[in-house]
Amino acid sequence: MKTQKLFRQIHHWGSIIIAIPLLVMIGAGILLMLKKEIEWIQPKSQKGIEREAIPTRSLAELYEAAKTVEHAGITTWADLERVDVKADKGMVKFVSATNWEVQVDANTAEILQVAFRRSDIIEQIHDGSFFADWAKLWLFLPAGIVLFVLWITGIYLFFLPHVKKWQKKRSRKSA
């Protein structure tokens, strides 16, 4: 089988095989690219009152302030998915396992904002782990690999006519 025909077959079947996982990855990827632009995806970071000074409150005090927001579901340290210190904004983000984000001023321990954070869920959809633990490695990773193969074979198929045309011109000149 000629290389060109083989690569066309790979494109034909490969694109069908990865169509649905790729659609999910691309859709979620587009949303992730816009997460700082659209507050519905990820809440905008608020600014504390003092952004230049070293925080006057301890992490424990800030955590206690975040715990006061009942619907965030933070009752123990284990309820937190992560804690982000935003030194340039003078605040600390407490992200709960239920995807609620509580932003606390690092100097006053005042709650600056409470909002639902969808970017983490979208990221899980993007990498496939949202659907099942096995989907990330056994469905989305192979789809990514097949996409890479399609890209390589597509580049080959794109440039092949140009190379052949160039070779034909070259052979005519030398004859």
C-alpha positions as CSV (number, residue, x, y, z in Angstrom):
1,M,0.0,0.0,0.0
2,K,1.3,3.4,-0.9
3,T,2.1,5.8,1.9
4,Q,-0.3,8.4,0.6
5,K,-3.2,5.9,0.5
6,L,-2.2,4.6,4.0
7,F,-2.2,8.1,5.4
8,R,-5.6,8.8,3.8
9,Q,-7.0,5.7,5.5
10,I,-5.5,6.7,8.8
11,H,-7.2,10.1,8.4
12,H,-10.5,8.5,7.4
13,W,-10.8,6.1,10.3
14,G,-8.8,8.1,12.9
15,S,-11.0,11.1,12.6
16,I,-14.2,9.0,13.2
17,I,-12.7,7.2,16.2
18,I,-11.7,10.4,18.0
19,A,-14.6,12.6,17.0
20,I,-16.6,12.7,20.3
21,P,-13.6,12.8,22.7
22,L,-12.1,15.5,20.6
23,L,-15.3,17.5,20.5
24,V,-15.4,17.4,24.3
25,M,-11.7,18.4,24.6
26,I,-12.0,21.3,22.2
27,G,-15.3,22.6,23.7
28,A,-13.9,22.5,27.3
29,G,-10.5,23.9,26.1
30,I,-12.2,26.9,24.6
31,L,-14.0,27.6,27.9
32,L,-10.7,27.2,29.8
33,M,-9.1,29.7,27.5
34,L,-11.8,32.2,28.5
35,K,-11.9,31.5,32.2
36,K,-10.2,34.8,33.2
37,E,-12.6,36.7,30.8
38,I,-15.9,35.1,31.9
39,E,-16.7,35.3,35.7
40,W,-19.3,32.4,35.3
41,I,-16.4,30.1,34.7
42,Q,-13.9,31.4,37.3
43,P,-14.7,34.2,39.8
44,K,-12.6,37.3,39.4
45,S,-9.9,37.8,42.0
46,Q,-10.8,40.6,44.4
47,K,-8.2,42.8,46.0
48,G,-7.5,43.2,49.7
49,I,-7.1,46.5,51.3
50,E,-3.3,46.3,51.6
51,R,-1.5,44.7,48.7
52,E,2.1,45.7,49.5
53,A,2.3,44.8,53.2
54,I,3.1,41.3,54.6
55,P,-0.3,39.8,55.7
56,T,-1.1,40.5,59.4
57,R,-3.4,37.6,59.7
58,S,-2.3,34.0,60.1
59,L,-3.5,31.2,57.8
60,A,-5.4,29.8,60.6
61,E,-7.3,33.1,61.1
62,L,-8.1,33.3,57.4
63,Y,-9.2,29.7,57.4
64,E,-11.6,30.4,60.3
65,A,-13.1,33.3,58.4
66,A,-13.6,31.1,55.3
67,K,-15.4,28.5,57.5
68,T,-18.0,31.1,58.3
69,V,-19.5,30.8,54.8
70,E,-21.9,27.9,55.3
71,H,-22.8,27.1,51.7
72,A,-19.1,26.7,50.8
73,G,-19.1,23.5,52.9
74,I,-15.8,24.2,54.7
75,T,-16.0,22.6,58.1
76,T,-12.6,20.9,58.3
77,W,-9.2,21.4,56.7
78,A,-9.9,18.2,54.6
79,D,-12.9,20.0,53.0
80,L,-10.5,22.2,51.1
81,E,-9.4,21.4,47.5
82,R,-6.7,24.1,47.6
83,V,-5.6,27.3,49.2
84,D,-4.2,30.0,46.8
85,V,-2.2,32.9,48.3
86,K,-2.5,35.9,46.0
87,A,0.2,38.1,47.4
88,D,-0.1,40.7,44.7
89,K,-3.8,41.1,45.5
90,G,-3.5,40.9,49.3
91,M,-5.9,38.0,49.6
92,V,-6.2,34.3,50.0
93,K,-8.5,32.0,48.0
94,F,-10.0,28.9,49.8
95,V,-11.4,26.5,47.3
96,S,-13.7,23.8,48.8
97,A,-14.1,20.3,47.5
98,T,-17.6,21.4,46.4
99,N,-16.0,24.0,44.1
100,W,-17.0,27.0,46.2
101,E,-14.4,29.7,46.3
102,V,-14.1,32.0,49.3
103,Q,-11.7,35.0,48.9
104,V,-10.5,36.4,52.2
105,D,-8.5,39.7,52.8
106,A,-5.1,38.7,54.1
107,N,-4.9,41.6,56.5
108,T,-8.4,42.1,57.8
109,A,-9.7,38.5,57.4
110,E,-12.8,40.0,55.8
111,I,-14.7,37.9,53.2
112,L,-14.2,39.6,49.9
113,Q,-16.2,37.3,47.7
114,V,-17.9,34.0,47.7
115,A,-18.6,32.3,44.3
116,F,-19.0,29.0,42.6
117,R,-15.9,28.0,40.6
118,R,-16.7,26.1,37.4
119,S,-13.2,26.1,35.9
120,D,-12.1,23.0,37.9
121,I,-15.0,21.0,36.6
122,I,-14.4,22.2,33.1
123,E,-10.7,21.1,33.4
124,Q,-11.9,17.7,34.5
125,I,-14.2,17.5,31.5
126,H,-11.3,18.6,29.3
127,D,-8.9,15.9,30.5
128,G,-11.6,13.2,30.7
129,S,-11.3,12.6,34.5
130,F,-14.8,14.0,35.0
131,F,-16.4,11.0,33.3
132,A,-14.4,8.2,35.0
133,D,-10.9,7.6,36.3
134,W,-10.1,5.3,33.4
135,A,-11.4,7.7,30.7
136,K,-8.4,10.1,31.1
137,L,-5.8,7.5,30.2
138,W,-7.8,5.0,28.2
139,L,-10.0,7.3,26.1
140,F,-8.8,10.9,26.1
141,L,-5.0,10.2,26.0
142,P,-5.4,7.8,23.0
143,A,-7.6,10.4,21.3
144,G,-4.9,13.0,21.8
145,I,-2.3,10.6,20.4
146,V,-4.5,9.8,17.4
147,L,-5.0,13.6,16.8
148,F,-1.2,14.0,16.8
149,V,-0.8,11.2,14.2
150,L,-3.5,12.9,12.1
151,W,-1.6,16.2,12.3
152,I,1.6,14.5,11.2
153,T,0.0,12.6,8.4
154,G,-2.0,15.7,7.4
155,I,1.2,17.8,7.1
156,Y,2.7,15.0,4.9
157,L,-0.4,14.9,2.7
158,F,-0.5,18.7,2.4
159,F,3.1,19.0,1.4
160,L,3.3,15.9,-0.8
161,P,1.8,17.5,-3.9
162,H,4.1,20.6,-3.5
163,V,7.2,18.4,-3.2
164,K,6.2,16.3,-6.2
165,K,5.6,19.4,-8.2
166,W,9.0,20.8,-7.2
167,Q,10.7,17.5,-8.1
168,K,9.0,17.5,-11.5
169,K,10.2,21.0,-12.2
170,R,13.7,20.2,-11.1
171,S,13.9,17.1,-13.3
172,R,12.6,19.1,-16.3
173,K,15.3,21.7,-15.8
174,S,18.1,19.1,-15.5
175,A,16.9,17.3,-18.7
